[in-house]
């Protein structure tokens, strides 16, 4: 096991591992004890009862966090013609087709979100080995493969702070919620938006308990186990 530094150990000592924390208390505690000197990301880790070996139990989706992520998102769009013009007008940082594909094949990866029109996916598909492992491959289920008429909306949502979530091989979901510098209220509302999206993404084939636990943490901080019933009842008002 890796050894933790002094600041982490001091933070971990303030977390009672034997109890479940209410959402408000957990957010306040995470912000209070975060060990790093930079503006850490606040993250929600969800353990599900799904079996990732079965394709029908895989989940992947996205949602727009009402208060964003606290960072400027660099958005790349694969599009041509009117869709490309709409993407530029909506604020996309990089727009193109064959030229962008060649740049990425050459090592260009200076972006956070990639969006494609449906018509472009025949060409973009060959980038799967490059973009897939980095979580950057456009995908209809995550809202990053869209019709030309929806390209502007997709770009705007990505800029505002749309986050993607997906099941990993251990049946967990890991999603950023914002920064420790955010107001408590904003982090709670971002969490509510995410919980609503994850609840809505429950596969019909799921058996037993869908979500088994939820843990709040920061980039360098210890995990804070959440009261599951209260967390799952969160809704945007």
C-alpha positions as CSV (number, residue, x, y, z in Angstrom):
1,X,0.0,0.0,0.0
2,X,1.3,3.5,-0.8
3,X,2.3,5.6,2.1
4,X,0.3,8.8,2.7
5,X,1.8,12.1,3.6
6,X,1.4,14.0,6.9
7,X,-1.3,16.3,5.6
8,X,-3.4,13.4,4.3
9,X,-3.1,11.5,7.6
10,X,-4.1,14.6,9.5
11,X,-7.2,15.0,7.2
12,X,-8.1,11.3,7.5
13,X,-8.0,11.5,11.3
14,X,-10.9,14.0,11.2
15,X,-13.1,11.5,9.3
16,X,-15.1,9.0,11.3
17,X,-14.9,5.8,9.2
18,X,-17.6,4.1,11.3
19,X,-20.4,6.5,10.4
20,X,-22.3,7.8,7.5
21,X,-22.4,11.6,6.9
22,X,-25.3,13.7,5.7
23,X,-24.7,15.5,2.5
24,X,-24.3,19.0,4.0
25,X,-21.9,17.8,6.7
26,X,-19.8,15.8,4.2
27,X,-19.4,18.7,1.8
28,X,-18.4,21.1,4.7
29,X,-15.9,18.5,6.0
30,X,-14.4,17.7,2.6
31,X,-13.8,21.4,2.1
32,X,-12.4,21.9,5.6
33,X,-9.9,19.0,5.6
34,X,-8.7,18.9,1.9
35,X,-4.9,18.4,2.3
36,X,-3.5,20.1,-0.8
37,X,-2.7,23.7,-1.2
38,X,-4.3,24.0,-4.7
39,X,-8.0,24.2,-5.5
40,X,-8.8,20.5,-5.4
41,X,-11.6,18.9,-7.3
42,X,-14.5,17.5,-5.3
43,X,-15.5,14.0,-6.5
44,X,-18.3,11.6,-6.0
45,X,-17.6,7.9,-6.1
46,X,-20.6,5.6,-6.4
47,X,-20.4,1.8,-5.9
48,X,-23.2,0.0,-7.8
49,X,-24.6,-3.5,-7.7
50,X,-24.3,-3.9,-11.5
51,X,-22.3,-6.6,-13.2
52,X,-20.0,-4.9,-15.8
53,X,-19.4,-8.3,-17.5
54,X,-22.9,-8.0,-19.0
55,X,-23.4,-5.5,-21.8
56,X,-27.0,-4.8,-20.8
57,X,-25.9,-3.7,-17.4
58,X,-23.3,-1.2,-18.7
59,X,-24.3,2.4,-18.1
60,X,-23.0,5.5,-19.7
61,X,-24.5,9.0,-19.7
62,X,-24.0,12.7,-19.1
63,X,-25.6,15.6,-17.4
64,X,-25.0,19.3,-17.2
65,X,-23.9,20.5,-13.8
66,X,-25.8,23.7,-13.0
67,X,-22.6,25.4,-11.6
68,X,-20.1,23.8,-13.9
69,X,-16.7,22.3,-12.9
70,X,-14.8,25.4,-12.1
71,X,-12.5,25.0,-15.2
72,X,-12.5,26.3,-18.7
73,X,-13.5,23.3,-21.0
74,X,-11.7,23.0,-24.3
75,X,-14.2,21.7,-26.8
76,X,-13.3,20.0,-30.1
77,X,-15.9,19.4,-32.8
78,X,-15.8,17.1,-35.8
79,X,-18.2,18.7,-38.3
80,X,-18.5,20.1,-41.8
81,X,-20.5,22.8,-43.5
82,X,-23.3,24.5,-41.6
83,X,-22.7,22.3,-38.6
84,X,-19.1,23.5,-38.4
85,X,-20.2,27.1,-38.6
86,X,-22.7,26.6,-35.8
87,X,-20.1,24.9,-33.6
88,X,-17.7,27.9,-34.1
89,X,-20.5,30.4,-33.3
90,X,-21.4,28.4,-30.2
91,X,-17.8,28.7,-28.9
92,X,-16.1,25.5,-29.8
93,X,-12.3,25.8,-29.5
94,X,-11.4,23.5,-32.4
95,X,-13.6,22.7,-35.4
96,X,-12.8,20.6,-38.4
97,X,-13.0,17.2,-40.1
98,X,-10.2,15.4,-41.9
99,X,-7.7,18.1,-40.8
100,X,-8.5,17.5,-37.1
101,X,-8.4,13.7,-37.5
102,X,-4.9,14.0,-39.0
103,X,-3.8,16.3,-36.1
104,X,-5.0,13.8,-33.5
105,X,-3.3,10.9,-35.3
106,X,-0.2,13.0,-35.1
107,X,-0.5,13.4,-31.3
108,X,-2.7,16.5,-30.8
109,X,-4.8,15.9,-27.6
110,X,-5.1,19.5,-26.2
111,X,-8.8,19.4,-25.5
112,X,-11.2,18.2,-22.8
113,X,-14.4,17.2,-24.8
114,X,-14.8,15.9,-28.3
115,X,-18.2,16.2,-30.1
116,X,-19.1,14.8,-33.6
117,X,-22.0,15.0,-35.9
118,X,-23.5,11.7,-36.9
119,X,-22.3,12.1,-40.4
120,X,-18.6,12.4,-39.3
121,X,-18.5,9.2,-37.2
122,X,-17.6,7.1,-40.2
123,X,-14.3,9.0,-40.3
124,X,-13.9,9.6,-36.6
125,X,-14.3,5.9,-35.8
126,X,-10.7,5.2,-36.7
127,X,-9.6,7.4,-33.7
128,X,-11.1,5.0,-31.2
129,X,-7.8,3.5,-30.2
130,X,-6.4,7.0,-29.4
131,X,-9.5,8.7,-27.9
132,X,-11.2,5.7,-26.3
133,X,-8.7,5.0,-23.5
134,X,-8.6,8.7,-22.6
135,X,-12.4,9.0,-22.4
136,X,-12.5,11.4,-25.3
137,X,-14.2,9.3,-28.0
138,X,-17.6,10.8,-29.1
139,X,-20.5,8.5,-28.1
140,X,-24.2,8.9,-28.6
141,X,-25.0,7.7,-25.0
142,X,-22.9,10.5,-23.6
143,X,-24.4,13.1,-25.8
144,X,-21.3,13.8,-27.8
145,X,-22.6,12.3,-31.1
146,X,-25.5,14.5,-32.3
147,X,-27.4,15.7,-35.3
148,X,-26.2,18.8,-37.1
149,X,-29.2,20.7,-35.7
150,X,-28.1,20.0,-32.1
151,X,-24.4,20.8,-32.5
152,X,-24.6,24.3,-31.0
153,X,-26.6,23.1,-28.0
154,X,-24.1,20.3,-27.4
155,X,-21.1,22.7,-27.5
156,X,-22.8,25.1,-25.1
157,X,-23.6,22.3,-22.6
158,X,-20.0,21.1,-22.8
159,X,-18.7,24.6,-22.1
160,X,-21.2,25.0,-19.2
161,X,-19.9,21.9,-17.5
162,X,-21.5,18.7,-18.8
163,X,-19.9,15.7,-17.2
164,X,-19.9,12.1,-18.4
165,X,-20.3,9.1,-16.2
166,X,-19.8,5.4,-17.0
167,X,-19.4,2.1,-15.2
168,X,-15.8,1.0,-14.7
169,X,-14.7,-2.7,-14.6
170,X,-15.2,-2.8,-10.8
171,X,-18.9,-1.5,-11.1
172,X,-18.0,1.9,-9.8
173,X,-18.8,5.4,-11.1
174,X,-16.4,8.3,-10.5
175,X,-17.5,11.9,-11.3
176,X,-16.1,15.4,-10.5
177,X,-18.6,17.8,-8.9
178,X,-16.6,21.1,-8.8
179,X,-13.9,22.7,-6.8
180,X,-13.3,23.0,-3.0
181,X,-13.6,26.8,-3.6
182,X,-17.2,26.4,-4.6
183,X,-20.0,27.4,-2.2
184,X,-21.5,24.4,-0.3
185,X,-24.8,25.1,-2.0
186,X,-23.3,24.9,-5.5
187,X,-21.6,21.6,-4.8
188,X,-24.8,20.1,-3.3
189,X,-26.8,21.2,-6.4
190,X,-24.2,19.8,-8.7
191,X,-24.4,16.5,-6.7
192,X,-28.2,16.6,-7.0
193,X,-28.0,16.9,-10.8
194,X,-25.6,14.0,-11.0
195,X,-27.7,11.8,-8.7
196,X,-30.8,12.4,-10.8
197,X,-28.9,11.4,-14.0
198,X,-27.5,8.3,-12.5
199,X,-30.9,7.2,-11.1
200,X,-32.4,7.8,-14.5
201,X,-29.7,5.7,-16.2
202,X,-30.5,2.5,-14.2
203,X,-30.6,-0.4,-16.6
204,X,-33.9,-2.3,-16.8
205,X,-31.9,-5.5,-16.4
206,X,-30.4,-4.5,-13.1
207,X,-31.0,-6.9,-10.2
208,X,-30.8,-6.3,-6.5
209,X,-29.6,-3.0,-5.1
210,X,-28.7,-0.6,-7.8
211,X,-26.5,1.8,-5.8
212,X,-24.8,0.3,-2.8
213,X,-22.7,3.2,-1.4
214,X,-21.6,6.8,-2.2
215,X,-18.4,8.4,-1.1
216,X,-17.4,12.1,-1.3
217,X,-13.7,13.0,-1.6
218,X,-11.3,15.5,-3.0
219,X,-8.3,15.1,-5.4
220,X,-5.8,14.4,-2.5
221,X,-8.2,13.9,0.4
222,X,-9.7,10.9,2.3
223,X,-13.1,9.4,1.5
224,X,-16.2,10.5,3.4
225,X,-19.0,7.9,3.4
226,X,-22.4,9.4,2.7
227,X,-25.8,8.5,4.1
228,X,-27.1,6.7,1.0
229,X,-30.8,7.3,1.5
230,X,-30.3,11.0,1.9
231,X,-27.9,11.2,-1.1
232,X,-30.2,9.3,-3.4
233,X,-33.1,11.5,-2.5
234,X,-31.4,14.7,-3.7
235,X,-33.2,16.6,-6.4
236,X,-32.7,20.0,-8.1
237,X,-35.4,22.4,-6.9
